[in-house]
Amino acid sequence: MGFVLTHPDYISFDGNSHYEKYPVQYYEEFLTYIKTKHEGQYWHVLPKDMAKFWKSHYKANSLMGTLKKTNKRACMLYYMKFKGSAILYREAKALRNKGFDVDIICLRESKDEKVIQSYDGLNLYFIQSRPTSEQKAALYFLRLFMFCLKSFFVLSYFGLQKRYDIVHVTSPPDIIVLSALIPKLLGAGVILDIHDIGPELYMRKLGAPEDKPIINILKHLESISARFADHVITVTDIWRDKLLKRVNHGIKCTTILNVPDEDMFKLSLARKPRPENGCNLFYHGSFEEHFGVDTLIKAMVLVRKQIPNVKLNLYGGGRLYESMMNLSKELGLDDCVHFNGGVPFFELPEILKKADIGIVPTKASVFSDEALSMKSLEYMTLGIPIVISKTTAHRYYYDDKMVVFFKPEDESDLAKSIISLYRKSDAERDELIDGAMKFLKEQNWSHAREIYYKIVESVMKRGKNGTQ
């Protein structure tokens, strides 16, 4: 798109050329070219028409003395890197497609990355960097505190300037939702999206029992945060029920599973035949203790003896990435276990299509036992059969007609399950995939997106009514 502004002071009408003016013939030739080549694709507008356009599309913002667009505006806040979060992009894109101007405040990949960027029509603000590996709890919480503080000031400034209609905050930590105080006072609806339930998450991180004072404080902060928000979203029914029981203040809470965006993860109806010579096992995600990557690597000692030319492909990063590489080397698995590092979420679907079997080795520890693995839903969508740990959440949503279960943290049982799935016939593998597809007919982003839109609409109304 081009914008051409002309003024007679810069046009020569006497045929003479001058360094401050151009001959009027140039302008005539330009208009003739545009009319001939681009008929119906241009707007030949007078100043009065332009004034009418701006008056109808913009209105004065008396508080800031600036112009405010009448388009709906949304801001999303997330203590995570943008390229590592398909869920953040999924929800932001949904709002963009509904006509929202969407700002995203999140972490940047490195200190050298530009602070302000754009991607696919979304405005990205990277206000803080975060190392891939965080070994010390004190530094982890310091960075978390600094991000919350920065978020408050950035959101307050943007809230005054842009007057958001909706602010969508994803935890952890829950308390970060208070960064939306100024936008909320100005009429924005606020959503708290609890992807990781706070007290249980930090019980795992800190190795603290539930009756510790710090955990009771976190439960109190969780209650304050949930009551501050106009609506709370959780990612499992288990966490929704726990949150409603714990907060007990009549909050509005809805479950939306971490189902993948079908625009990226195309639902695959094709069936891959049973691999005859070798087998590609895949794991993707974070390398943290509760995800059980160590269990998977140990299982490979037994798997390689039974499956010829088997390969385990690991994608992701995290605190334990190097220690998992060392474990693989100690067990002599360098020839069959491949560490590929992290990849942007938009490259992941094409990579995962190479998988014969997806592995989800989540441990049944505090927090992770009740978390539903997003990677399992991604494998299912792509038509990849999976071996998955039999945790509380996985048993709640899945059954033996959809997946092959194994006992959590048991590398022998995991190896046995991988070998069993590898040896299944094409018909048996197809039965598992068909069972998963039946589940996905009811649990998919197309369905969940409509629920999300209804939440956004109700929260916007509540936010506006609260300021009247």
Protein Blocks (a to p, Z undefined) as FASTA:
>chain_A
ZZddddfklpcfkopacfkbccfklmmmmmmmmmmmmgoiaccddfklmmmmmmmmpccd
fknopacdfbdcddddddddfklmmklmmmmmmmmmnopacddddddfblkbcfbdceeh
iacddfbdcdfbdfbfklmmmmmmmmmmmmmmmmmmmmmmnopabdcdddddfklmmmmm
mmmmnopacddddfbafklmmmmmnopafklmklmmmmmmmmmmmmmpmbdcdfbfklmm
mmmmmnonopacddddfbdcfklmgcdfbdcdddfbdcddddeddddfklommmmmmmmm
mmmmmmghiacddededjklmmmmmmmmmnopmmmpccebjadfklmmmmmmmpmbdcdf
bdcbehjlmpccfklmmmmmnopacdddddfklmmmmcfklbccddehilklmmmmmmmm
mmpcfklmmmmmmmmmmmmmmmcfklmmmmmmmmmmmmmmmmmmmmZZ
